Amino acid sequence: MPRQLSAVLPSTATLSSIMVGVLAIMVLPDGKFLLAASLILLGSILDVLDGQLAERLDAVSDLGKELDSLADVITFGVAPTILVYHLLLIVGVDSYIAILTSLAFVLAGAFRLARFNTIPSDRSAYFKGMPIPMASVLLITATFWQHWIINVWWTVAVIAVSFLMISPYSYFKSKHIFALPPVVWVGVVAVMLSVWLGAGWQAVPFGIFLLYAVSGPVLSLYGGVRQRLSQAKKFS
């Protein structure tokens, strides 16, 4: 593949992510919430695609990193924030609470991205804080689950997800997920089958991203306990 083309392809995917994020914002005033959510999900696919293309084509660049951060702010920060705001108003949440809750999400996401950009690049390291695309998709998949979570308690869910983005918890990158042992995958599949049978197929995507969300605190707790046990053995 020509070098010029391999350098352009990742940025094309990133720009496409920005485009669908802006389109999601444009359709929200017309009440097309499902379309907006679908566009944000499409943006998440493009977000994964641009990273994979950049790595496989050896086209990682500072420009690409900055462009990717801008795309994340728009597609997974601003667009979901406006979507959350509209949905909160629909279910009767006070407008001031809806505004503050929605702003908490986009501000936490922007802070998380800024912090990420200041950390030296290390593809083998874990993410610090829940990535904003995953946080955004978690909320969106929740809305697809028979709209059970679209109520006044969603304010708590949004605040909790916002906290996870700026938290010090460690989160898996895709390479860590694919490297998990088969027994973990068997367990995840078994849990998702149970969710499907108990709550319907709409709950499965939400269940997957919820598992990812709680993996951060669990992983950090496990690491802390393991460290304390190691220190106890050292002094015993």
VMD Tcl script that draws the C-alpha trace (Angstrom):
set ca {
  {0.00 0.00 0.00}
  {1.38 3.47 -0.89}
  {2.76 5.34 2.10}
  {0.56 8.38 1.41}
  {-2.60 6.25 1.44}
  {-1.67 4.39 4.63}
  {-1.09 7.74 6.34}
  {-4.49 9.08 5.25}
  {-6.71 6.09 6.08}
  {-6.61 6.41 9.92}
  {-7.37 10.14 9.74}
  {-10.22 9.43 7.34}
  {-11.80 7.13 9.93}
  {-11.28 9.78 12.63}
  {-12.84 12.53 10.52}
  {-15.75 10.21 9.78}
  {-16.21 9.78 13.53}
  {-16.37 13.56 13.93}
  {-18.90 13.72 11.11}
  {-21.29 11.19 12.64}
  {-20.94 12.88 16.03}
  {-21.96 16.23 14.56}
  {-24.82 14.56 12.67}
  {-26.03 13.06 15.97}
  {-26.12 16.55 17.47}
  {-28.00 17.88 14.43}
  {-30.83 15.32 14.62}
  {-31.43 15.65 18.36}
  {-33.57 18.82 18.20}
  {-35.99 16.87 15.97}
  {-36.40 14.22 18.67}
  {-34.58 11.53 16.66}
  {-32.97 10.02 19.73}
  {-32.60 6.49 18.37}
  {-30.88 7.81 15.24}
  {-28.57 9.99 17.33}
  {-27.66 7.05 19.57}
  {-27.04 4.85 16.52}
  {-24.74 7.49 15.03}
  {-22.75 7.67 18.26}
  {-22.42 3.88 18.24}
  {-21.19 4.09 14.64}
  {-18.66 6.64 15.83}
  {-17.40 4.15 18.42}
  {-16.76 1.62 15.65}
  {-14.87 4.24 13.65}
  {-12.89 5.12 16.78}
  {-11.70 1.53 17.11}
  {-11.04 1.37 13.38}
  {-8.80 4.43 13.25}
  {-6.63 3.13 16.08}
  {-6.29 -0.30 14.51}
  {-5.47 1.20 11.11}
  {-2.85 3.53 12.58}
  {-1.17 0.66 14.42}
  {-1.30 -1.92 11.64}
  {-0.24 0.52 8.91}
  {2.46 2.05 11.12}
  {0.79 5.44 10.67}
  {0.75 6.64 14.28}
  {1.40 10.39 14.39}
  {1.02 13.34 16.77}
  {-1.50 14.88 14.38}
  {-3.55 11.69 14.43}
  {-3.53 11.61 18.25}
  {-4.74 15.21 18.52}
  {-7.40 14.63 15.87}
  {-8.56 11.51 17.69}
  {-8.94 13.46 20.94}
  {-11.01 16.13 19.20}
  {-13.20 13.43 17.68}
  {-13.69 11.83 21.10}
  {-14.75 15.15 22.66}
  {-17.35 15.74 19.95}
  {-18.70 12.24 19.30}
  {-18.43 10.77 22.82}
  {-18.56 13.96 24.88}
  {-20.76 16.66 23.39}
  {-23.19 14.46 21.42}
  {-24.00 12.06 24.31}
  {-24.26 15.01 26.69}
  {-26.98 16.64 24.59}
  {-28.70 13.27 24.18}
  {-28.64 12.68 27.95}
  {-29.98 16.19 28.56}
  {-32.97 15.66 26.25}
  {-33.77 12.25 27.72}
  {-33.62 13.56 31.29}
  {-36.04 16.35 30.41}
  {-38.42 13.86 28.78}
  {-38.70 11.75 31.94}
  {-39.41 14.82 34.06}
  {-36.05 15.62 35.63}
  {-35.77 19.25 36.70}
  {-34.05 21.28 33.99}
  {-31.30 22.55 36.32}
  {-30.51 19.03 37.50}
  {-30.55 17.82 33.88}
  {-28.11 20.56 32.91}
  {-25.72 19.88 35.80}
  {-25.84 16.10 35.26}
  {-25.18 16.41 31.55}
  {-22.36 18.90 32.05}
  {-20.74 16.57 34.58}
  {-20.41 13.94 31.87}
  {-18.81 16.14 29.20}
  {-16.49 17.88 31.67}
  {-15.33 14.56 33.11}
  {-14.78 13.25 29.60}
  {-12.76 16.31 28.57}
  {-10.65 16.06 31.73}
  {-10.05 12.38 31.14}
  {-8.90 13.02 27.55}
  {-6.61 15.86 28.62}
  {-5.07 13.65 31.29}
  {-4.61 10.85 28.77}
  {-2.75 13.18 26.41}
  {-0.27 14.12 29.15}
  {0.64 10.50 29.90}
  {3.61 9.08 27.92}
  {2.42 6.67 25.26}
  {2.69 3.04 26.35}
  {0.56 0.56 24.43}
  {1.18 -2.18 27.00}
  {-0.09 -0.06 29.91}
  {-3.67 0.01 31.17}
  {-6.00 2.96 30.69}
  {-6.26 5.29 33.68}
  {-9.94 5.95 34.13}
  {-12.73 4.59 31.97}
  {-12.25 5.66 28.32}
  {-14.85 8.18 27.18}
  {-16.01 6.06 24.19}
  {-16.79 3.16 26.53}
  {-18.55 5.47 28.99}
  {-20.67 6.93 26.20}
  {-21.59 3.53 24.75}
  {-22.46 2.23 28.23}
  {-25.11 4.93 28.64}
  {-26.42 4.46 25.12}
  {-26.76 0.67 25.39}
  {-28.64 1.26 28.65}
  {-31.25 3.23 26.71}
  {-31.70 0.32 24.30}
  {-32.57 -2.08 27.12}
  {-36.33 -1.54 26.91}
  {-35.70 1.99 28.21}
  {-35.68 0.62 31.77}
  {-32.99 3.00 32.93}
  {-34.44 6.13 31.35}
  {-35.93 7.56 34.53}
  {-35.01 10.06 37.20}
  {-32.41 7.65 38.62}
  {-30.44 8.00 35.42}
  {-28.90 11.13 36.93}
  {-27.12 8.86 39.43}
  {-25.93 6.57 36.63}
  {-24.55 9.47 34.62}
  {-22.71 10.90 37.64}
  {-21.29 7.44 38.46}
  {-20.01 6.96 34.90}
  {-18.56 10.48 34.95}
  {-16.65 9.61 38.12}
  {-15.29 6.41 36.57}
  {-13.80 8.45 33.70}
  {-11.76 10.69 36.02}
  {-11.03 7.96 38.56}
  {-7.56 6.44 39.05}
  {-8.92 2.97 38.30}
  {-7.08 0.88 35.72}
  {-9.01 -0.33 32.68}
  {-8.15 -2.94 30.08}
  {-7.10 -1.95 26.59}
  {-8.30 -4.08 23.67}
  {-5.03 -6.03 23.59}
  {-5.50 -6.99 27.26}
  {-9.08 -8.10 26.62}
  {-8.12 -10.33 23.70}
  {-5.30 -11.82 25.77}
  {-7.61 -12.96 28.57}
  {-7.54 -16.72 29.22}
  {-10.30 -18.88 27.66}
  {-11.89 -19.58 31.05}
  {-12.65 -15.85 31.44}
  {-14.30 -15.75 28.01}
  {-16.36 -18.82 28.88}
  {-17.51 -17.09 32.06}
  {-18.42 -13.88 30.21}
  {-20.39 -15.83 27.58}
  {-22.22 -17.76 30.32}
  {-23.14 -14.54 32.12}
  {-24.35 -12.89 28.90}
  {-26.47 -15.94 28.03}
  {-28.05 -15.71 31.47}
  {-28.71 -12.00 30.94}
  {-30.28 -12.77 27.55}
  {-32.58 -15.40 29.02}
  {-33.48 -13.30 32.04}
  {-33.83 -9.81 30.56}
  {-33.90 -10.16 26.78}
  {-31.29 -9.67 24.09}
  {-31.48 -5.87 24.46}
  {-29.78 -6.20 27.85}
  {-26.74 -8.07 26.45}
  {-24.84 -5.05 25.00}
  {-25.50 -3.10 28.19}
  {-24.34 -6.07 30.27}
  {-21.07 -6.29 28.33}
  {-20.22 -2.63 28.84}
  {-21.39 -2.73 32.46}
  {-18.91 -5.56 33.07}
  {-16.20 -3.38 31.58}
  {-17.24 -0.44 33.77}
  {-17.04 -2.44 37.01}
  {-13.80 -4.14 35.93}
  {-11.89 -0.95 36.79}
  {-12.78 -0.82 40.50}
  {-12.53 -4.63 40.77}
  {-9.11 -4.69 39.11}
  {-7.85 -1.89 41.35}
  {-9.25 -3.58 44.48}
  {-7.62 -6.88 43.49}
  {-4.31 -5.12 42.88}
  {-4.50 -3.37 46.25}
  {-5.28 -6.59 48.14}
  {-2.51 -8.42 46.31}
  {-0.03 -5.66 47.18}
  {-0.99 -5.72 50.86}
  {-0.64 -9.51 51.01}
  {2.77 -9.25 49.37}
  {3.89 -6.67 51.91}
  {2.52 -8.76 54.78}
  {4.55 -11.78 53.63}
  {7.64 -9.62 53.33}
  {7.43 -8.47 56.95}
  {6.26 -11.79 58.39}
}
mol new
graphics top color blue
foreach p $ca { graphics top sphere $p radius 0.5 }
foreach p [lrange $ca 0 end-1] q [lrange $ca 1 end] { graphics top cylinder $p $q radius 0.2 }
display resetview
